[in-house]
Amino acid sequence: MAGKSPNSNESSQQIILCVEDNKTYLRLRKAVLEREGYLVLTATTGSEALAIMRKQQVCLVLSDHMLSGTTGTVLAEQLKAIQPSVPFVLYSGTVPSTKGKVDCFISKDEPVTKFLSIISSLIKRHSE
């Protein structure tokens, strides 16, 4: 929608950091979240996610668990050291043995409507 006029919500648009090492899944997740009105920043590695969190305030992190070189639970701990109050959602087909600093686990089998509802409620709870 090129040329659309900026609305007053533009500056308060909610930013989600999405971490996934599979680029196809990452594009899909980004498209689903953007269709809901979120601004989505993406990272394919833990170090990319850390660099983004150091520069940008986000309202939620959505991460796969099995990442190349790290896991979602390890990444949660590292990102919470930078922005402690940001909800960290593990979105995976693999349930971790420990949750650590992860705020919420969502199974990849979850229907999209339920997935979006959980994301929305976590962001609302965090922004209050």
ABEGO torsion letter per residue (X at the ends): XBGBBBBAAAAABBBBBBBBABAAAAAAAAAAAAAAGBBBBBBABAAAAAAAAAABBBABBBBBABBBGBBAAAAAAAAAAABAABBBBBBBABBBABAEABABBBBAABBAAAAAAAAAAAAAAAAX
